[in-house]
């Protein structure tokens, strides 16, 4: 093979390798962000449940207050 042909192949391989490395790193970053998002979703779900329970407690207190105002 001629030296120019080998140089041409090397120039084609280098960008491919760079894209592979960058793509792999971006994939790892995306995976980590996905884990963070999942954990935040779990926290958000738990906070939603707490908020719902507080809403129920508030509703019950409102009913008690209404009954007391009728009696009083």
C-alpha positions as CSV (number, residue, x, y, z in Angstrom):
1,X,0.0,0.0,0.0
2,X,1.1,3.5,-0.6
3,X,1.9,5.8,2.3
4,X,-0.8,8.3,1.2
5,X,-3.5,5.5,1.5
6,X,-2.4,4.6,5.0
7,X,-2.5,8.3,6.0
8,X,-6.0,8.6,4.6
9,X,-7.2,5.6,6.6
10,X,-5.6,7.0,9.8
11,X,-7.4,10.3,9.2
12,X,-10.7,8.4,9.0
13,X,-10.1,6.3,12.1
14,X,-9.2,9.2,14.4
15,X,-12.5,11.1,14.1
16,X,-14.4,7.8,14.5
17,X,-12.5,7.0,17.7
18,X,-13.1,10.6,19.1
19,X,-16.8,10.2,18.4
20,X,-16.9,6.9,20.1
21,X,-15.1,8.2,23.2
22,X,-17.3,11.3,23.4
23,X,-20.4,9.3,22.8
24,X,-19.5,6.9,25.6
25,X,-18.8,9.7,28.0
26,X,-22.1,11.4,27.2
27,X,-23.9,8.1,27.7
28,X,-22.4,7.7,31.1
29,X,-23.4,11.3,32.0
30,X,-26.9,10.6,30.7
31,X,-27.1,7.5,32.8
32,X,-26.0,9.3,36.0
33,X,-28.5,12.1,35.3
34,X,-31.2,9.5,34.8
35,X,-30.4,8.0,38.2
36,X,-30.6,11.5,39.8
37,X,-33.9,12.1,38.1
38,X,-35.3,8.8,39.3
39,X,-34.3,9.6,42.9
40,X,-35.8,13.1,42.6
41,X,-39.0,11.5,41.3
42,X,-39.1,9.2,44.3
43,X,-38.6,12.2,46.6
44,X,-41.3,14.1,44.8
45,X,-43.7,11.1,45.0
46,X,-43.1,10.9,48.8
47,X,-43.7,14.6,49.2
48,X,-46.9,14.3,47.2
49,X,-48.1,11.6,49.6
50,X,-47.2,13.7,52.6
51,X,-49.1,16.6,51.1
52,X,-52.1,14.5,50.5
53,X,-52.1,13.3,54.1
54,X,-51.8,16.8,55.3
55,X,-54.7,17.8,53.1
56,X,-56.8,15.0,54.7
57,X,-55.9,16.2,58.2
58,X,-56.8,19.8,57.2
59,X,-60.1,18.6,55.9
60,X,-60.9,16.7,59.1
61,X,-60.0,19.7,61.2
62,X,-62.2,21.9,59.0
63,X,-65.1,19.5,59.6
64,X,-64.5,19.6,63.4
65,X,-64.4,23.4,63.3
66,X,-67.6,23.5,61.4
67,X,-69.3,21.2,63.9
68,X,-68.0,23.3,66.8
69,X,-69.3,26.5,65.2
70,X,-72.8,24.9,64.8
71,X,-72.8,23.6,68.4
72,X,-71.4,26.9,69.8
